Amino acid sequence: MNPDCVAPADAERPVVIALDLGSSSIRALAFDRRGRLLDGCQARRAHAFAIGADGTAQADAAALLELAWACLDELCARTPGPVAGLCGCTFAASLVGVDALGAPVTPLLTYADTRAADQAAALAARLGEPCLDGPTHQRTGCPLHAAYWPAQLAWMAEAHPDWTAGADGFLGLGELAFSRLTGRVLASPSAASWTGLLDRRSLAWDEGLCRAVPVEPARLPPLASSGSIAGRLRPALGERWPALADAAVLPMVADGAAANPGSGCADASRLAISLGTSSAVRLVVDGAPERIPEGLWCYRLDHHRSLLGGALSEGGCWVGWARDTLALGPPAEVEAAIAAMGPDEHGLTVLPLLSGERAPGWAADARGAVAGLSLSTGPLHILRAGMEAVAIRIGRLVRALGPALAPDVLVVASGGAITGSPAWRQILADVLDRPVIASALAEASARGAALMALEALGDDARPDDPLGEQLRPDAWRHARYVAAAQRHERLYEQIVRKA
């Protein structure tokens, strides 16, 4: 049994169930008060965004919720009751228009959708400020970018005015799920801050930005107050899931926020680096920082803490693309071949920007590139070069944190793409020139949502946060990656900056 797993009979009460509405799968999992996963108490359904060459990255919100309810059907049949809480996390950000009854009337736009790039630039021009590091960025914690609601709402109004006219309100996937579960609409500080429309200091919808979009605050979800438990299941759902009939239902949080406490990085002593489908660097800090470092974002974790860092659209999706496109072999053989290669020995320079760029440059219309191809280049060289490029871009975000990062901070890596690849973890350690410890905790985002729910429910148990293998950097390999990073930066300047 995994170290973070416990037999249901040995679980410490209270038990909570967490829904993880992720970018590639929907999962439901049960955790005890020490943050341990109940063995056998998991359910999963896979899904994929609808992707288009025009930058489309959207989903059917109702279909995703049906997958979530199917996971709860399966999990509640396995989980011994009673369950104290139902919580969850979702990929962030997402946006869907709903009618007066709360039913979706538009597709669900995701963070990876880049169609609103022109609207982000136009909104910045209208406000008389840059998209990045301007007053709006400092106030909301988010740049003006296609990944966030201001630009997406403006795009929706221009490209699909019928969608906007037919929507009584706008929600994220988490708020939609909460409303279907409880009959109430409520947004957590975490989910609201990921929209790009929240004043991160006052924790209220930013009225000036709402006027500029324009969207009336009344069409946005109400915000949860500090300490609110929120609601209970609709009676019909209580009958469908008897184990949850008396459970408190909490507003959902952003998966990136939940992943920090879920991977044992709940304060500034540990830096969380997640590498799943996408990737991110996140540091929990107290309160609301006065100023955000250049190119980064600052979201709220809750009413008392913030999350400082940056996210990349690239990550495990690079490996998935390479696997599907380059006809790679069995995963175990590929991992062994990647591990056997020397640092930067392929001579390639890769921009792994398959879904545009988020941090630190926020060029939504950026596209990937592979430079330096020769007759000796093979598929595995391209794969490894892209993995190194993702690590180099993560390294840029770590450096951007600057003085917010303590010299002795512990770097903890989580996410299926990197915990499943020791070779990639070694690349990351060598790029950062810091030891990298793999989190020994599975399902970091769902676990983090469960721990945040337990805290809200008043449980003060300290979770077990076991750590896994530590990989140390090598000075020679680091020097090779410094040179590779310089080539990466030159190619970025030539292709992305000049576009």
Rosetta blueprint (number, residue, H / E / L):
1 M L
2 N L
3 P L
4 D L
5 C E
6 V E
7 A L
8 P H
9 A H
10 D H
11 A L
12 E L
13 R L
14 P L
15 V L
16 V E
17 I E
18 A E
19 L E
20 D E
21 L E
22 G L
23 S L
24 S L
25 S E
26 I E
27 R E
28 A E
29 L E
30 A E
31 F E
32 D L
33 R L
34 R L
35 G L
36 R L
37 L E
38 L E
39 D E
40 G E
41 C E
42 Q E
43 A E
44 R E
45 R E
46 A E
47 H L
48 A L
49 F L
50 A E
51 I E
52 G L
53 A L
54 D L
55 G L
56 T L
57 A E
58 Q E
59 A E
60 D L
61 A H
62 A H
63 A H
64 L H
65 L H
66 E H
67 L H
68 A H
69 W H
70 A H
71 C H
72 L H
73 D H
74 E H
75 L H
76 C H
77 A L
78 R L
79 T L
80 P L
81 G L
82 P L
83 V L
84 A L
85 G E
86 L E
87 C E
88 G E
89 C E
90 T E
91 F L
92 A L
93 A L
94 S E
95 L E
96 V E
97 G E
98 V E
99 D L
100 A L
101 L L
102 G L
103 A L
104 P E
105 V L
106 T L
107 P L
108 L E
109 L E
110 T E
111 Y L
112 A L
113 D L
114 T L
115 R L
116 A L
117 A H
118 D H
119 Q H
120 A H
121 A H
122 A H
123 L H
124 A H
125 A H
126 R H
127 L H
128 G L
129 E L
130 P L
131 C L
132 L L
133 D L
134 G L
135 P H
136 T H
137 H H
138 Q H
139 R H
140 T H
141 G L
142 C L
143 P L
144 L L
145 H L
146 A L
147 A L
148 Y L
149 W H
150 P H
151 A H
152 Q H
153 L H
154 A H
155 W H
156 M H
157 A H
158 E H
159 A H
160 H L
161 P H
162 D H
163 W H
164 T H
165 A H
166 G H
167 A L
168 D L
169 G E
170 F E
171 L E
172 G L
173 L H
174 G H
175 E H
176 L H
177 A H
178 F H
179 S H
180 R H
181 L H
182 T H
183 G L
184 R L
185 V L
186 L L
187 A E
188 S L
189 P H
190 S H
191 A H
192 A H
193 S H
194 W L
195 T L
196 G L
197 L L
198 L E
199 D E
200 R L
201 R L
202 S L
203 L L
204 A E
205 W E
206 D L
207 E H
208 G H
209 L H
210 C H
211 R H
212 A H
213 V L
214 P L
215 V L
216 E L
217 P H
218 A H
219 R H
220 L L
221 P L
222 P L
223 L E
224 A L
225 S L
226 S L
227 G L
228 S L
229 I L
230 A L
231 G E
232 R L
233 L L
234 R L
235 P H
236 A H
237 L H
238 G H
239 E H
240 R H
241 W L
242 P H
243 A H
244 L H
245 A L
246 D L
247 A L
248 A E
249 V E
250 L L
251 P L
252 M L
253 V E
254 A E
255 D H
256 G H
257 A H
258 A H
259 A H
260 N H
261 P H
262 G H
263 S L
264 G L
265 C L
266 A L
267 D L
268 A L
269 S L
270 R E
271 L E
272 A E
273 I E
274 S E
275 L E
276 G L
277 T L
278 S L
279 S E
280 A E
281 V E
282 R E
283 L E
284 V E
285 V E
286 D E
287 G L
288 A L
289 P L
290 E L
291 R L
292 I L
293 P L
294 E L
295 G L
296 L L
297 W E
298 C E
299 Y E
300 R E
301 L L
302 D L
303 H L
304 H L
305 R E
306 S E
307 L E
308 L E
309 G E
310 G E
311 A E
312 L E
313 S L
314 E L
315 G L
316 G H
317 C H
318 W H
319 V H
320 G H
321 W H
322 A H
323 R H
324 D H
325 T H
326 L H
327 A L
328 L L
329 G L
330 P L
331 P H
332 A H
333 E H
334 V H
335 E H
336 A H
337 A H
338 I H
339 A H
340 A H
341 M L
342 G L
343 P L
344 D L
345 E L
346 H L
347 G L
348 L L
349 T E
350 V E
351 L E
352 P L
353 L L
354 L L
355 S L
356 G L
357 E L
358 R L
359 A L
360 P L
361 G L
362 W L
363 A L
364 A L
365 D L
366 A L
367 R L
368 G L
369 A E
370 V E
371 A E
372 G L
373 L L
374 S L
375 L L
376 S L
377 T L
378 G L
379 P H
380 L H
381 H H
382 I H
383 L H
384 R H
385 A H
386 G H
387 M H
388 E H
389 A H
390 V H
391 A H
392 I H
393 R H
394 I H
395 G H
396 R H
397 L H
398 V H
399 R H
400 A H
401 L L
402 G H
403 P H
404 A H
405 L L
406 A L
407 P L
408 D L
409 V L
410 L E
411 V E
412 V E
413 A E
414 S E
415 G L
416 G H
417 A H
418 I H
419 T H
420 G L
421 S L
422 P H
423 A H
424 W H
425 R H
426 Q H
427 I H
428 L H
429 A H
430 D H
431 V H
432 L H
433 D L
434 R L
435 P L
436 V E
437 I E
438 A E
439 S E
440 A L
441 L L
442 A L
443 E L
444 A H
445 S H
446 A H
447 R H
448 G H
449 A H
450 A H
451 L H
452 M H
453 A H
454 L H
455 E H
456 A H
457 L L
458 G L
459 D L
460 D L
461 A L
462 R L
463 P L
464 D L
465 D L
466 P L
467 L E
468 G E
469 E E
470 Q E
471 L E
472 R L
473 P L
474 D L
475 A H
476 W H
477 R H
478 H H
479 A H
480 R H
481 Y H
482 V H
483 A H
484 A H
485 A H
486 Q H
487 R H
488 H H
489 E H
490 R H
491 L H
492 Y H
493 E H
494 Q H
495 I H
496 V H
497 R H
498 K L
499 A L
